[in-house]
Amino acid sequence: MFTTATRDFTKTNSLPDDLLAAIVALKQELNAIILAHYYQEPEIQDIADYIGDSLGLSRQAANTDADTIVFAGVHFMAETAKILNPNKLVLLPDLDAGCSLADTCPPDAFAKFKAARPDHLVISYINCSAAIKAMSDIICTSSNAVKIVSQIPRDRPIIFAPDRNLGRYVMEQTGREMVLWDGSCIVHENFSEKKIVQLKVQHPEAEIIAHPECEPPVLRHASYVGSTTALLKYARESLSSAFIVATEPGILHQMEKEAAGKRFIPAPPTTNCACNECPYMRLNTLEKLYLSMRNRAPEIVLPEEVRAAALRPIQRMLEMS
């Protein structure tokens, strides 16, 4: 992992009485923008300047004129912001906010996987480390993966990494064969098909909508499959009054705000735990957000050769999107 952090333990971690006002003041002091993923806690979403999925957040990071980017998300998202903004201060409230999917694709192992297929174009899902991005030809998100793969000449073989479930879905949608890296997300592979079907029996009026990172048995029951932004748009525009939502339940906060009066039921995991919540996303808190801005840490730092190599496939994604 190339990300490093600066922590100043000489400073007290005491918090102001009015945390929200203190964050607003620090935003002005730092000329900062707060970017938050849909899977963050509601209170973080409510104070963010922009809330979105990986593609939307990448576009915001690429276009911001702020001096400081505070990324309320996970590791690879903050790394992407730094790749796009080498001269800006990029902060991640909790440096341990990683990604189970990114962790399934170690750079050394992937380098060997790629070397064994030298004629293959490498398309990597944005949910990967900067090191994997640096080995890729094009980056994609769940919003644009089908569109990007559809633009590749059919005689060009493709490696798709790291998510096998998104890769399978893209293959079905495009009719393209691809070599898939065997990675997955602990949240999206944990939804119970049996429990979702039982929920549908209990709530026959509810539509099942799902993220393409889900396992194929779950996707088969979905009336709509899409990225978090696409799911939000669909829920807002659909005539249905209720939805069973198979993705991280943080998105329900925005769904309830944008589709008031509709009912949203989080899809249950296989066990009785809170496994449908991403433990990494939930490491960020409003308190940590404030402390990161006050202490200017943890800061995301990348070696320039890695950053420059990772920038090219991200730029290609933005151009092809």
C-alpha positions in Angstrom: 0.0 0.0 0.0 1.5 3.4 -1.1 -0.7 5.7 1.1 1.0 7.3 4.0 -0.3 9.4 6.9 0.9 12.2 9.1 -0.5 12.1 12.6 0.3 14.7 15.2 -0.3 13.2 18.6 0.9 16.3 20.4 -2.4 18.0 19.7 -5.4 17.3 21.9 -8.3 15.5 20.5 -10.8 17.6 22.4 -13.9 18.5 20.4 -15.7 21.9 20.1 -19.2 22.2 21.5 -20.6 23.0 18.1 -19.0 20.5 15.8 -20.9 21.5 12.7 -20.0 25.2 13.0 -16.3 24.2 13.6 -16.3 22.1 10.4 -17.8 25.0 8.4 -15.1 27.4 9.8 -12.3 25.0 8.9 -13.7 24.6 5.4 -13.3 28.3 4.9 -9.9 28.4 6.5 -8.6 25.5 4.4 -10.6 26.4 1.2 -11.8 22.8 1.5 -14.4 20.7 -0.2 -16.0 17.7 1.6 -16.7 14.8 -0.7 -18.8 11.9 0.7 -19.9 8.6 -0.7 -23.5 7.5 -0.4 -22.4 4.8 2.1 -21.3 7.3 4.7 -23.3 8.0 7.9 -26.2 10.3 7.3 -24.7 13.2 9.4 -21.6 13.1 7.2 -23.8 13.1 4.0 -25.7 16.1 5.3 -22.6 18.3 5.8 -20.9 17.2 2.5 -20.5 19.6 -0.4 -21.1 16.7 -2.8 -22.5 13.2 -2.3 -22.1 10.6 -5.0 -20.8 7.3 -6.3 -17.3 6.6 -7.4 -17.8 8.1 -10.9 -19.4 11.3 -9.6 -16.8 11.7 -6.9 -14.0 11.3 -9.4 -15.5 14.0 -11.6 -15.9 16.3 -8.7 -12.3 15.6 -7.6 -11.0 16.3 -11.1 -12.8 19.6 -11.4 -12.6 21.2 -7.9 -10.7 24.4 -7.4 -10.5 23.8 -3.6 -7.1 23.7 -2.0 -8.0 20.8 0.3 -10.1 17.7 -0.5 -11.6 16.0 2.6 -12.7 12.6 1.4 -15.4 11.0 3.5 -15.1 7.6 1.9 -12.5 4.8 1.8 -8.9 4.5 0.9 -9.0 4.0 -2.9 -11.4 7.0 -3.3 -9.0 9.4 -1.5 -6.2 7.9 -3.5 -8.1 8.7 -6.7 -8.6 12.3 -5.6 -4.8 12.6 -4.9 -4.0 11.0 -8.3 -6.1 13.7 -9.9 -4.8 16.5 -7.7 -1.1 16.0 -6.9 -0.7 19.5 -5.5 -3.7 19.6 -3.2 -4.0 18.4 0.4 -6.2 15.3 0.4 -7.4 14.1 3.8 -9.1 10.9 4.8 -10.8 11.1 8.3 -9.7 7.5 9.2 -6.7 6.0 7.4 -8.0 2.5 8.3 -11.1 3.0 6.1 -9.9 0.5 3.5 -11.9 -1.7 1.0 -12.3 -5.4 1.2 -12.6 -5.6 -2.6 -9.3 -3.7 -3.1 -7.6 -6.0 -0.6 -8.5 -9.0 -2.7 -6.2 -7.8 -5.4 -2.6 -7.6 -4.1 -0.3 -5.8 -6.6 2.4 -8.5 -6.7 -0.1 -11.2 -7.5 -1.9 -9.1 -10.1 1.4 -8.2 -11.8 2.0 -11.9 -12.4 -1.6 -12.4 -13.6 -1.2 -9.6 -16.1 2.3 -10.7 -17.2 0.8 -14.1 -18.2 -1.6 -12.4 -20.6 0.5 -9.7 -22.3 -2.0 -9.3 -25.2 -4.9 -8.4 -22.9 -6.2 -4.9 -22.2 -6.6 -4.3 -18.5 -9.8 -2.7 -17.4 -9.9 -2.2 -13.6 -12.9 -1.3 -11.5 -12.1 1.9 -9.6 -12.4 0.0 -6.3 -8.7 -0.9 -6.3 -5.5 0.5 -5.0 -3.3 3.1 -6.8 -0.8 0.3 -7.6 -3.5 -1.7 -9.5 -4.7 1.5 -11.3 -1.0 2.1 -12.3 -1.0 -1.4 -14.0 -4.3 -0.8 -15.8 -5.2 0.6 -19.3 -8.6 1.9 -18.4 -10.5 2.4 -15.1 -14.2 2.0 -14.9 -17.0 2.3 -12.3 -20.2 0.4 -11.8 -21.9 3.4 -13.6 -19.9 3.2 -16.8 -18.4 -0.3 -16.9 -20.8 -1.6 -19.6 -20.3 1.6 -21.7 -16.5 1.4 -21.5 -16.3 -2.4 -22.3 -18.7 -1.9 -25.2 -16.2 0.6 -26.8 -13.3 -1.9 -26.9 -12.8 -3.7 -30.2 -14.3 -7.2 -30.0 -11.0 -8.8 -31.1 -9.1 -7.3 -28.2 -9.0 -9.7 -25.2 -9.7 -8.1 -21.8 -8.7 -8.6 -18.2 -11.3 -7.3 -15.8 -10.3 -6.7 -12.2 -10.9 -6.9 -9.3 -14.6 -7.6 -8.9 -15.8 -10.9 -10.4 -19.5 -10.2 -9.9 -19.4 -6.8 -11.7 -17.3 -8.5 -14.4 -19.9 -11.3 -14.8 -22.6 -8.7 -15.1 -20.7 -6.7 -17.7 -20.1 -9.9 -19.7 -23.8 -10.6 -19.7 -24.7 -7.1 -20.7 -22.1 -6.8 -23.5 -21.8 -10.3 -24.7 -18.0 -10.0 -24.3 -15.8 -12.7 -22.8 -13.3 -11.4 -20.3 -10.7 -12.9 -18.0 -11.9 -12.1 -14.5 -9.8 -11.5 -11.4 -11.4 -13.4 -8.5 -12.2 -10.6 -6.1 -15.4 -9.6 -4.4 -16.9 -7.1 -1.8 -17.7 -8.5 1.6 -20.9 -6.5 1.7 -22.3 -7.3 -1.7 -21.5 -11.0 -1.6 -23.2 -11.4 1.8 -26.8 -10.7 0.8 -29.1 -13.7 1.3 -31.1 -14.8 -1.7 -33.4 -16.7 0.6 -34.1 -13.8 2.9 -34.7 -11.4 0.0 -37.2 -13.8 -1.5 -38.9 -14.0 1.9 -39.0 -10.2 2.1 -40.6 -10.1 -1.4 -43.3 -12.5 -0.2 -44.0 -10.3 2.8 -43.9 -7.1 0.7 -45.2 -8.1 -2.8 -45.6 -4.5 -3.8 -41.8 -3.8 -3.3 -39.4 -3.9 -6.3 -36.0 -5.5 -5.7 -33.2 -3.3 -6.9 -29.6 -4.3 -6.7 -26.0 -3.2 -7.2 -24.0 -5.2 -9.9 -21.4 -6.2 -7.2 -24.0 -8.6 -5.8 -23.8 -12.3 -6.4 -25.7 -13.6 -9.5 -28.5 -15.4 -7.5 -29.5 -12.0 -6.0 -29.3 -10.2 -9.3 -31.7 -12.7 -10.9 -34.4 -11.4 -8.6 -33.8 -7.7 -9.2 -36.1 -5.7 -11.5 -33.4 -3.2 -11.8 -29.6 -3.4 -11.5 -27.4 -0.3 -11.3 -24.7 1.8 -9.6 -25.7 3.6 -6.4 -26.5 6.7 -8.3 -28.5 4.8 -10.8 -30.4 3.0 -8.0 -31.2 6.4 -6.4 -32.5 7.8 -9.7 -34.6 4.7 -10.4 -36.1 4.8 -6.9 -37.0 8.5 -7.4 -38.5 8.0 -10.8 -40.2 4.6 -10.5 -44.0 4.5 -9.9 -43.4 1.8 -7.3 -44.0 2.8 -3.6 -41.6 0.4 -2.0 -38.2 -1.1 -2.7 -36.0 -3.9 -1.3 -32.5 -2.4 -1.8 -29.5 -4.8 -2.2 -26.6 -2.6 -1.7 -24.9 -0.9 1.4 -27.8 0.7 3.3 -26.1 4.1 3.6 -27.8 4.9 0.3 -31.2 4.7 2.0 -30.7 8.1 3.6 -30.6 9.8 0.2 -33.4 7.7 -1.2 -35.7 8.7 1.7 -34.8 12.3 1.2 -35.3 12.3 -2.6 -38.3 10.0 -2.8 -40.2 11.1 0.3 -43.3 8.9 1.0 -41.7 5.8 -0.5 -40.6 2.9 1.6 -37.0 1.4 1.4 -36.2 -1.9 2.9 -32.5 -2.9 3.2 -31.7 -6.4 1.8 -30.7 -8.7 4.7 -27.3 -10.5 4.9 -27.0 -14.2 5.3 -26.5 -14.0 9.1 -28.1 -11.9 11.8 -25.2 -9.5 11.9 -25.0 -6.0 10.4 -23.0 -7.5 7.5 -24.9 -5.4 5.0 -23.1 -2.4 6.3 -19.5 -1.7 5.1 -17.3 -1.8 8.2 -14.7 0.4 6.5 -17.1 3.1 5.4 -18.5 3.3 8.9 -15.1 4.1 10.4 -15.5 7.7 9.3 -17.4 9.8 11.8 -18.2 13.5 12.1 -15.7 13.8 14.9 -12.9 12.3 12.9 -13.8 14.5 9.9 -13.4 17.6 12.2 -10.1 16.3 13.6 -8.6 15.5 10.2 -9.4 19.0 9.1 -8.0 20.6 12.2 -4.8 18.5 12.3 -4.4 18.4 8.5 -4.0 14.7 8.8 -4.2 11.8 7.9 -2.9 13.0 4.6 -2.9 10.9 1.4 0.6 10.8 -0.2 1.6 8.8 -3.3 5.0 8.2 -5.0 4.9 10.4 -8.2 5.7 7.4 -10.5 2.7 5.5 -9.2 0.4 8.6 -9.3 1.4 9.4 -12.9 0.9 5.9 -14.1 -2.5 5.6 -12.3 -3.6 9.0 -13.8 -3.6 7.8 -17.4 -6.3 5.1 -17.1 -8.4 7.4 -15.0 -8.2 10.1 -17.6 -9.1 7.6 -20.3 -12.2 6.6 -18.2 -13.3 10.2 -17.9 -12.8 10.7 -21.7 -14.8 7.5 -22.5 -17.6 8.3 -20.1 
